[in-house]
Amino acid sequence: MAPPPLDPSNQEVIRRKKSAPIKFLVPLIYAPVLPLIRLTLRHRPVLRDRLFTAVLAGAFAHGMYLVSDIYDAESK
């Protein structure tokens, strides 16, 4: 006996579960950027330090967002 046909709405849910949310993939983008900032802006130390600090602050803010989102979901 053949299995019953799947509902298209269920297939959509299955596809979403297979892919990782973009918010968890963002560190893969800014992690290699930090050393590149240090290497490429070697001769402009003021700009290098400001840009490195801004990207690092953005990384910490993103991490805080992810952690607060997890805690918010657990408290509900």
PDB file as gemmi writes it, atoms N, CA and C in Angstrom:
CRYST1    1.000    1.000    1.000  90.00  90.00  90.00 P 1                      
ATOM      1  N   MET A   1       0.841  -1.169   0.000  1.00  0.00           N  
ATOM      2  CA  MET A   1       0.000   0.000   0.000  1.00  0.00           C  
ATOM      3  C   MET A   1       0.898   1.248   0.000  1.00  0.00           C  
ATOM      4  N   ALA A   2       0.581   2.203  -0.824  1.00  0.00           N  
ATOM      5  CA  ALA A   2       1.374   3.422  -0.943  1.00  0.00           C  
ATOM      6  C   ALA A   2       1.092   4.359   0.224  1.00  0.00           C  
ATOM      7  N   PRO A   3       2.109   5.083   0.666  1.00  0.00           N  
ATOM      8  CA  PRO A   3       1.883   6.048   1.744  1.00  0.00           C  
ATOM      9  C   PRO A   3       1.012   7.199   1.250  1.00  0.00           C  
ATOM     10  N   PRO A   4       0.278   7.845   2.135  1.00  0.00           N  
ATOM     11  CA  PRO A   4      -0.578   8.958   1.707  1.00  0.00           C  
ATOM     12  C   PRO A   4       0.277  10.124   1.202  1.00  0.00           C  
ATOM     13  N   PRO A   5      -0.243  10.873   0.221  1.00  0.00           N  
ATOM     14  CA  PRO A   5       0.536  12.010  -0.302  1.00  0.00           C  
ATOM     15  C   PRO A   5       0.736  13.061   0.791  1.00  0.00           C  
ATOM     16  N   LEU A   6       1.897  13.676   0.744  1.00  0.00           N  
ATOM     17  CA  LEU A   6       2.225  14.694   1.740  1.00  0.00           C  
ATOM     18  C   LEU A   6       1.545  16.011   1.409  1.00  0.00           C  
ATOM     19  N   ASP A   7       1.136  16.682   2.423  1.00  0.00           N  
ATOM     20  CA  ASP A   7       0.529  17.989   2.280  1.00  0.00           C  
ATOM     21  C   ASP A   7       1.627  19.001   1.949  1.00  0.00           C  
ATOM     22  N   PRO A   8       1.442  19.907   0.968  1.00  0.00           N  
ATOM     23  CA  PRO A   8       2.493  20.880   0.619  1.00  0.00           C  
ATOM     24  C   PRO A   8       2.916  21.762   1.797  1.00  0.00           C  
ATOM     25  N   SER A   9       2.004  22.051   2.705  1.00  0.00           N  
ATOM     26  CA  SER A   9       2.388  22.887   3.843  1.00  0.00           C  
ATOM     27  C   SER A   9       3.365  22.141   4.748  1.00  0.00           C  
ATOM     28  N   ASN A  10       3.236  20.822   4.868  1.00  0.00           N  
ATOM     29  CA  ASN A  10       4.186  20.040   5.658  1.00  0.00           C  
ATOM     30  C   ASN A  10       5.551  19.995   4.996  1.00  0.00           C  
ATOM     31  N   GLN A  11       5.590  19.925   3.680  1.00  0.00           N  
ATOM     32  CA  GLN A  11       6.859  19.917   2.966  1.00  0.00           C  
ATOM     33  C   GLN A  11       7.600  21.231   3.180  1.00  0.00           C  
ATOM     34  N   GLU A  12       6.881  22.315   3.247  1.00  0.00           N  
ATOM     35  CA  GLU A  12       7.493  23.619   3.471  1.00  0.00           C  
ATOM     36  C   GLU A  12       8.167  23.665   4.835  1.00  0.00           C  
ATOM     37  N   VAL A  13       7.523  23.104   5.826  1.00  0.00           N  
ATOM     38  CA  VAL A  13       8.089  23.072   7.170  1.00  0.00           C  
ATOM     39  C   VAL A  13       9.350  22.223   7.182  1.00  0.00           C  
ATOM     40  N   ILE A  14       9.344  21.118   6.476  1.00  0.00           N  
ATOM     41  CA  ILE A  14      10.505  20.236   6.431  1.00  0.00           C  
ATOM     42  C   ILE A  14      11.686  20.952   5.803  1.00  0.00           C  
ATOM     43  N   ARG A  15      11.458  21.697   4.737  1.00  0.00           N  
ATOM     44  CA  ARG A  15      12.550  22.428   4.095  1.00  0.00           C  
ATOM     45  C   ARG A  15      13.154  23.465   5.022  1.00  0.00           C  
ATOM     46  N   ARG A  16      12.355  24.134   5.776  1.00  0.00           N  
ATOM     47  CA  ARG A  16      12.868  25.166   6.670  1.00  0.00           C  
ATOM     48  C   ARG A  16      13.698  24.570   7.796  1.00  0.00           C  
ATOM     49  N   LYS A  17      13.350  23.383   8.251  1.00  0.00           N  
ATOM     50  CA  LYS A  17      14.104  22.760   9.325  1.00  0.00           C  
ATOM     51  C   LYS A  17      15.477  22.289   8.860  1.00  0.00           C  
ATOM     52  N   LYS A  18      15.622  21.977   7.588  1.00  0.00           N  
ATOM     53  CA  LYS A  18      16.899  21.497   7.078  1.00  0.00           C  
ATOM     54  C   LYS A  18      17.932  22.609   6.967  1.00  0.00           C  
ATOM     55  N   SER A  19      17.530  23.805   6.689  1.00  0.00           N  
ATOM     56  CA  SER A  19      18.474  24.898   6.525  1.00  0.00           C  
ATOM     57  C   SER A  19      18.716  25.602   7.863  1.00  0.00           C  
ATOM     58  N   ALA A  20      19.930  26.062   8.036  1.00  0.00           N  
ATOM     59  CA  ALA A  20      20.284  26.768   9.260  1.00  0.00           C  
ATOM     60  C   ALA A  20      19.801  28.218   9.162  1.00  0.00           C  
ATOM     61  N   PRO A  21      19.311  28.774  10.248  1.00  0.00           N  
ATOM     62  CA  PRO A  21      18.905  30.179  10.218  1.00  0.00           C  
ATOM     63  C   PRO A  21      20.117  31.087   9.959  1.00  0.00           C  
ATOM     64  N   ILE A  22      19.889  32.127   9.208  1.00  0.00           N  
ATOM     65  CA  ILE A  22      20.977  33.027   8.822  1.00  0.00           C  
ATOM     66  C   ILE A  22      21.618  33.688  10.037  1.00  0.00           C  
ATOM     67  N   LYS A  23      20.853  33.878  11.102  1.00  0.00           N  
ATOM     68  CA  LYS A  23      21.418  34.547  12.268  1.00  0.00           C  
ATOM     69  C   LYS A  23      22.521  33.724  12.924  1.00  0.00           C  
ATOM     70  N   PHE A  24      22.531  32.418  12.704  1.00  0.00           N  
ATOM     71  CA  PHE A  24      23.596  31.588  13.243  1.00  0.00           C  
ATOM     72  C   PHE A  24      24.788  31.484  12.289  1.00  0.00           C  
ATOM     73  N   LEU A  25      24.618  31.888  11.057  1.00  0.00           N  
ATOM     74  CA  LEU A  25      25.691  31.834  10.076  1.00  0.00           C  
ATOM     75  C   LEU A  25      26.462  33.145   9.957  1.00  0.00           C  
ATOM     76  N   VAL A  26      25.979  34.205  10.552  1.00  0.00           N  
ATOM     77  CA  VAL A  26      26.633  35.508  10.474  1.00  0.00           C  
ATOM     78  C   VAL A  26      28.064  35.472  11.014  1.00  0.00           C  
ATOM     79  N   PRO A  27      28.363  34.746  12.108  1.00  0.00           N  
ATOM     80  CA  PRO A  27      29.760  34.694  12.564  1.00  0.00           C  
ATOM     81  C   PRO A  27      30.730  34.150  11.520  1.00  0.00           C  
ATOM     82  N   LEU A  28      30.252  33.323  10.612  1.00  0.00           N  
ATOM     83  CA  LEU A  28      31.123  32.832   9.552  1.00  0.00           C  
ATOM     84  C   LEU A  28      31.516  33.938   8.581  1.00  0.00           C  
ATOM     85  N   ILE A  29      30.784  35.032   8.597  1.00  0.00           N  
ATOM     86  CA  ILE A  29      31.106  36.168   7.738  1.00  0.00           C  
ATOM     87  C   ILE A  29      32.068  37.122   8.435  1.00  0.00           C  
ATOM     88  N   TYR A  30      31.746  37.502   9.681  1.00  0.00           N  
ATOM     89  CA  TYR A  30      32.590  38.510  10.315  1.00  0.00           C  
ATOM     90  C   TYR A  30      33.815  37.934  11.008  1.00  0.00           C  
ATOM     91  N   ALA A  31      33.898  36.642  11.235  1.00  0.00           N  
ATOM     92  CA  ALA A  31      35.094  36.068  11.855  1.00  0.00           C  
ATOM     93  C   ALA A  31      36.334  36.226  10.969  1.00  0.00           C  
ATOM     94  N   PRO A  32      36.268  35.931   9.684  1.00  0.00           N  
ATOM     95  CA  PRO A  32      37.462  36.153   8.854  1.00  0.00           C  
ATOM     96  C   PRO A  32      37.731  37.627   8.565  1.00  0.00           C  
ATOM     97  N   VAL A  33      36.732  38.469   8.762  1.00  0.00           N  
ATOM     98  CA  VAL A  33      36.921  39.893   8.486  1.00  0.00           C  
ATOM     99  C   VAL A  33      37.849  40.536   9.509  1.00  0.00           C  
ATOM    100  N   LEU A  34      37.797  40.078  10.757  1.00  0.00           N  
ATOM    101  CA  LEU A  34      38.625  40.682  11.806  1.00  0.00           C  
ATOM    102  C   LEU A  34      40.122  40.586  11.498  1.00  0.00           C  
ATOM    103  N   PRO A  35      40.676  39.422  11.171  1.00  0.00           N  
ATOM    104  CA  PRO A  35      42.100  39.396  10.827  1.00  0.00           C  
ATOM    105  C   PRO A  35      42.417  40.164   9.547  1.00  0.00           C  
ATOM    106  N   LEU A  36      41.473  40.164   8.604  1.00  0.00           N  
ATOM    107  CA  LEU A  36      41.723  40.910   7.370  1.00  0.00           C  
ATOM    108  C   LEU A  36      41.828  42.410   7.634  1.00  0.00           C  
ATOM    109  N   ILE A  37      41.044  42.902   8.564  1.00  0.00           N  
ATOM    110  CA  ILE A  37      41.130  44.319   8.929  1.00  0.00           C  
ATOM    111  C   ILE A  37      42.510  44.619   9.488  1.00  0.00           C  
ATOM    112  N   ARG A  38      43.000  43.750  10.364  1.00  0.00           N  
ATOM    113  CA  ARG A  38      44.312  43.969  10.969  1.00  0.00           C  
ATOM    114  C   ARG A  38      45.426  43.918   9.927  1.00  0.00           C  
ATOM    115  N   LEU A  39      45.297  43.019   8.964  1.00  0.00           N  
ATOM    116  CA  LEU A  39      46.360  42.859   7.974  1.00  0.00           C  
ATOM    117  C   LEU A  39      46.339  43.937   6.898  1.00  0.00           C  
ATOM    118  N   THR A  40      45.164  44.262   6.403  1.00  0.00           N  
ATOM    119  CA  THR A  40      45.097  45.187   5.264  1.00  0.00           C  
ATOM    120  C   THR A  40      45.268  46.640   5.669  1.00  0.00           C  
ATOM    121  N   LEU A  41      44.889  46.990   6.873  1.00  0.00           N  
ATOM    122  CA  LEU A  41      45.011  48.387   7.306  1.00  0.00           C  
ATOM    123  C   LEU A  41      46.200  48.586   8.243  1.00  0.00           C  
ATOM    124  N   ARG A  42      47.250  47.853   7.997  1.00  0.00           N  
ATOM    125  CA  ARG A  42      48.454  47.911   8.813  1.00  0.00           C  
ATOM    126  C   ARG A  42      49.089  49.304   8.836  1.00  0.00           C  
ATOM    127  N   HIS A  43      49.020  50.000   7.732  1.00  0.00           N  
ATOM    128  CA  HIS A  43      49.677  51.304   7.617  1.00  0.00           C  
ATOM    129  C   HIS A  43      48.774  52.467   8.022  1.00  0.00           C  
ATOM    130  N   ARG A  44      47.557  52.184   8.394  1.00  0.00           N  
ATOM    131  CA  ARG A  44      46.625  53.225   8.861  1.00  0.00           C  
ATOM    132  C   ARG A  44      46.083  52.792  10.218  1.00  0.00           C  
ATOM    133  N   PRO A  45      46.891  52.960  11.268  1.00  0.00           N  
ATOM    134  CA  PRO A  45      46.528  52.387  12.571  1.00  0.00           C  
ATOM    135  C   PRO A  45      45.265  52.975  13.198  1.00  0.00           C  
ATOM    136  N   VAL A  46      44.989  54.238  12.981  1.00  0.00           N  
ATOM    137  CA  VAL A  46      43.795  54.836  13.590  1.00  0.00           C  
ATOM    138  C   VAL A  46      42.535  54.238  12.976  1.00  0.00           C  
ATOM    139  N   LEU A  47      42.485  54.195  11.660  1.00  0.00           N  
ATOM    140  CA  LEU A  47      41.341  53.602  10.974  1.00  0.00           C  
ATOM    141  C   LEU A  47      41.224  52.116  11.307  1.00  0.00           C  
ATOM    142  N   ARG A  48      42.355  51.410  11.340  1.00  0.00           N  
ATOM    143  CA  ARG A  48      42.368  49.985  11.646  1.00  0.00           C  
ATOM    144  C   ARG A  48      41.766  49.711  13.013  1.00  0.00           C  
ATOM    145  N   ASP A  49      42.200  50.459  14.020  1.00  0.00           N  
ATOM    146  CA  ASP A  49      41.699  50.224  15.375  1.00  0.00           C  
ATOM    147  C   ASP A  49      40.227  50.575  15.515  1.00  0.00           C  
ATOM    148  N   ARG A  50      39.798  51.649  14.894  1.00  0.00           N  
ATOM    149  CA  ARG A  50      38.386  52.038  14.972  1.00  0.00           C  
ATOM    150  C   ARG A  50      37.489  51.025  14.267  1.00  0.00           C  
ATOM    151  N   LEU A  51      37.894  50.588  13.086  1.00  0.00           N  
ATOM    152  CA  LEU A  51      37.100  49.619  12.337  1.00  0.00           C  
ATOM    153  C   LEU A  51      37.079  48.263  13.051  1.00  0.00           C  
ATOM    154  N   PHE A  52      38.224  47.845  13.571  1.00  0.00           N  
ATOM    155  CA  PHE A  52      38.294  46.581  14.309  1.00  0.00           C  
ATOM    156  C   PHE A  52      37.385  46.634  15.533  1.00  0.00           C  
ATOM    157  N   THR A  53      37.415  47.757  16.259  1.00  0.00           N  
ATOM    158  CA  THR A  53      36.566  47.910  17.440  1.00  0.00           C  
ATOM    159  C   THR A  53      35.092  47.911  17.062  1.00  0.00           C  
ATOM    160  N   ALA A  54      34.745  48.561  15.967  1.00  0.00           N  
ATOM    161  CA  ALA A  54      33.343  48.612  15.539  1.00  0.00           C  
ATOM    162  C   ALA A  54      32.842  47.214  15.141  1.00  0.00           C  
ATOM    163  N   VAL A  55      33.651  46.459  14.401  1.00  0.00           N  
ATOM    164  CA  VAL A  55      33.239  45.117  13.987  1.00  0.00           C  
ATOM    165  C   VAL A  55      33.158  44.198  15.201  1.00  0.00           C  
ATOM    166  N   LEU A  56      34.102  44.332  16.129  1.00  0.00           N  
ATOM    167  CA  LEU A  56      34.087  43.508  17.336  1.00  0.00           C  
ATOM    168  C   LEU A  56      32.879  43.841  18.207  1.00  0.00           C  
ATOM    169  N   ALA A  57      32.547  45.130  18.314  1.00  0.00           N  
ATOM    170  CA  ALA A  57      31.356  45.524  19.076  1.00  0.00           C  
ATOM    171  C   ALA A  57      30.091  44.973  18.414  1.00  0.00           C  
ATOM    172  N   GLY A  58      30.048  44.994  17.095  1.00  0.00           N  
ATOM    173  CA  GLY A  58      28.923  44.415  16.379  1.00  0.00           C  
ATOM    174  C   GLY A  58      28.814  42.915  16.610  1.00  0.00           C  
ATOM    175  N   ALA A  59      29.953  42.242  16.677  1.00  0.00           N  
ATOM    176  CA  ALA A  59      29.949  40.802  16.942  1.00  0.00           C  
ATOM    177  C   ALA A  59      29.416  40.509  18.342  1.00  0.00           C  
ATOM    178  N   PHE A  60      29.855  41.288  19.322  1.00  0.00           N  
ATOM    179  CA  PHE A  60      29.356  41.082  20.685  1.00  0.00           C  
ATOM    180  C   PHE A  60      27.870  41.417  20.785  1.00  0.00           C  
ATOM    181  N   ALA A  61      27.431  42.455  20.085  1.00  0.00           N  
ATOM    182  CA  ALA A  61      26.006  42.796  20.097  1.00  0.00           C  
ATOM    183  C   ALA A  61      25.188  41.677  19.454  1.00  0.00           C  
ATOM    184  N   HIS A  62      25.689  41.108  18.386  1.00  0.00           N  
ATOM    185  CA  HIS A  62      24.994  39.999  17.739  1.00  0.00           C  
ATOM    186  C   HIS A  62      24.931  38.789  18.672  1.00  0.00           C  
ATOM    187  N   GLY A  63      26.015  38.511  19.375  1.00  0.00           N  
ATOM    188  CA  GLY A  63      26.021  37.413  20.332  1.00  0.00           C  
ATOM    189  C   GLY A  63      25.039  37.641  21.467  1.00  0.00           C  
ATOM    190  N   MET A  64      24.967  38.873  21.957  1.00  0.00           N  
ATOM    191  CA  MET A  64      24.010  39.193  23.015  1.00  0.00           C  
ATOM    192  C   MET A  64      22.582  39.018  22.510  1.00  0.00           C  
ATOM    193  N   TYR A  65      22.341  39.400  21.269  1.00  0.00           N  
ATOM    194  CA  TYR A  65      21.013  39.227  20.679  1.00  0.00           C  
ATOM    195  C   TYR A  65      20.634  37.748  20.621  1.00  0.00           C  
ATOM    196  N   LEU A  66      21.583  36.906  20.178  1.00  0.00           N  
ATOM    197  CA  LEU A  66      21.293  35.479  20.089  1.00  0.00           C  
ATOM    198  C   LEU A  66      21.034  34.872  21.459  1.00  0.00           C  
ATOM    199  N   VAL A  67      21.834  35.254  22.441  1.00  0.00           N  
ATOM    200  CA  VAL A  67      21.663  34.699  23.781  1.00  0.00           C  
ATOM    201  C   VAL A  67      20.358  35.184  24.396  1.00  0.00           C  
ATOM    202  N   SER A  68      20.037  36.448  24.231  1.00  0.00           N  
ATOM    203  CA  SER A  68      18.794  36.961  24.806  1.00  0.00           C  
ATOM    204  C   SER A  68      17.578  36.332  24.127  1.00  0.00           C  
ATOM    205  N   ASP A  69      17.698  36.036  22.840  1.00  0.00           N  
ATOM    206  CA  ASP A  69      16.610  35.384  22.116  1.00  0.00           C  
ATOM    207  C   ASP A  69      16.383  33.972  22.649  1.00  0.00           C  
ATOM    208  N   ILE A  70      17.453  33.268  22.965  1.00  0.00           N  
ATOM    209  CA  ILE A  70      17.334  31.913  23.510  1.00  0.00           C  
ATOM    210  C   ILE A  70      16.691  31.968  24.895  1.00  0.00           C  
ATOM    211  N   TYR A  71      17.164  32.895  25.739  1.00  0.00           N  
ATOM    212  CA  TYR A  71      16.596  32.994  27.080  1.00  0.00           C  
ATOM    213  C   TYR A  71      15.140  33.432  27.040  1.00  0.00           C  
ATOM    214  N   ASP A  72      14.812  34.302  26.096  1.00  0.00           N  
ATOM    215  CA  ASP A  72      13.425  34.751  25.966  1.00  0.00           C  
ATOM    216  C   ASP A  72      12.515  33.591  25.565  1.00  0.00           C  
ATOM    217  N   ALA A  73      12.991  32.742  24.674  1.00  0.00           N  
ATOM    218  CA  ALA A  73      12.202  31.588  24.241  1.00  0.00           C  
ATOM    219  C   ALA A  73      12.036  30.579  25.372  1.00  0.00           C  
ATOM    220  N   GLU A  74      13.052  30.425  26.218  1.00  0.00           N  
ATOM    221  CA  GLU A  74      12.967  29.481  27.323  1.00  0.00           C  
ATOM    222  C   GLU A  74      12.025  29.971  28.412  1.00  0.00           C  
ATOM    223  N   SER A  75      11.919  31.271  28.592  1.00  0.00           N  
ATOM    224  CA  SER A  75      11.083  31.797  29.671  1.00  0.00           C  
ATOM    225  C   SER A  75       9.591  31.738  29.337  1.00  0.00           C  
ATOM    226  N   LYS A  76       9.248  31.553  28.083  1.00  0.00           N  
ATOM    227  CA  LYS A  76       7.837  31.531  27.675  1.00  0.00           C  
ATOM    228  C   LYS A  76       7.258  30.144  27.756  1.00  0.00           C  
TER     229      LYS A  76                                                      
END                                                                             
